[in-house]
Amino acid sequence: MEELKISPAVAIIPIGLLGTLGLLGLAALTREPTPPPEPPLGEANLYGDITDALTGMPLWGADITVYQDYDTETATYHTKTDLRGHYQILGMIPDVIALMVVYADGYKTYTNEHIPIAAGNNELSFTMERP
């Protein structure tokens, strides 16, 4: 079980003041993200955090699709962000440029057409804006 880092100040905040996130959401916000384990030789991982551009709060439940071209075939990966706004795509094809498209209710679609994917872990964290 992972250890959560919660400051003593968290314990004195009444649950009602935490809104819909409750203690679970607050604990998620105080946790530091960690990269996934290094992938096997010849593979790549893509991971990072997605947050609200205005508030800095984690964006959970965002739909992420990454497209890679490899020898005229396209590899497609799908995932969603967790409560911390964290995502991971494991076992990708390295040494290519990928396209990422992210959809989240109430936000402008994020598109990045030039994500270099190298062997090993690749971090890409970013913010999303409301219309």
N, C-alpha and C positions, 0 to 999 in steps of 0.2 A: 504494500500500500504506500502511495506517495505521501510525503510529508508536506503539509501546507504551512506556509510562513504567514502568520497572522500577528499583527502588532498588538500590544496590550490595549491600545486605544479602541480597537475593534470590539473588545468585550464590553465596553461601556455604552455602545450605541444601541438604543432600543430597537428591537426588531421592526416595529411599525415604521420607523424612519428610513428603513432601507428600501422601501418600495417593493415592487414586484420581484426584484432579484433576491431579496431575503439574504440570509447568511450565506447560502450557497454561492450566490453571485458575488458577494463581497469577498469570500474566500477565493473565488476564481480570479478576482482582480488583483489580489495580493500575491498570487503565485507567479514565480518567474518561469517563463517558457524555456523549455530545453529542446535541443535538436534531437532528432531521432538517432538511433544507433547508426553507425557508418554502414552503408549498404555493401553487399558483396562486390568483389572486383568486377568492373565492367557495368555497374549499375549506378543510378543516381537517385537522390531524394530531393524533393522540393518541399519546403516548409516555411511557415511564418505566421504572423499575426495580422489580422485585419481589424481596424478600429474606425470609429466614427470621426470624421475630420474635425467636427466642431467640438465634441465633448471628450474625445480620446477614449471613450468607453469601447469595450470589445464588441464586435459585431458577430453575434452567434447565429448559426443557421444559414449563412450565406452559401449559395450554390456556386461551386467552382468547377470549371471545365478547362483542362489544359490539352492542347493539341500539339503533337509532334510529328514531323515528317521524317521518315527513316527509309531509305532505299525505295522511294516512290510509294510507300505505304504509310498510312497515317495511324499513329497510336493516339488514343484518346483516354484521358483519365478524368474521373469525376470524384468529387468529395464535397463535404460541407464543413464549415467552421464549428468548433465546439463552443461551450459556454465562455471560454476565455478568448474567443475570436481566433483560435489557433487552428491551423490546418496542416496536414501532411499528405504528400503523395509519394509513395515508396516504390522502388523498383523501376524507375524510369530509364529510358534510353539516354546515355550521355552523349556529349559532344554534338549537340544540335541546338537550334534556336526554337523555342516553343512560343505558342500563343496562349495567353490566359484570358478567360472571360469570366467575370464574377457578377452574379445577380443577387441582390438583397432587396427585400420589400422596403420601399420608401427611400431608396438610394439610386443615384445614377449608376448605370452599368460601368464597371471597370473593365477596360481592355488594355492589354499590354502585348504587343506583337513581337517584341524582341527580348525574350528571356533566354539568356544563354544557360544551358544546362550542362554542367561539367560533371565528371565522375565524382562521386562522394556526395556530401551534403551541400545543398544550395539554399540559402535563406532569401526570402522575398517577403518583407512586411510592408504594408501600405495602409493608407486611409481611404475611406469612401465618403463621398459628399452627397448630401441631400439635394434634390432638384431646386 
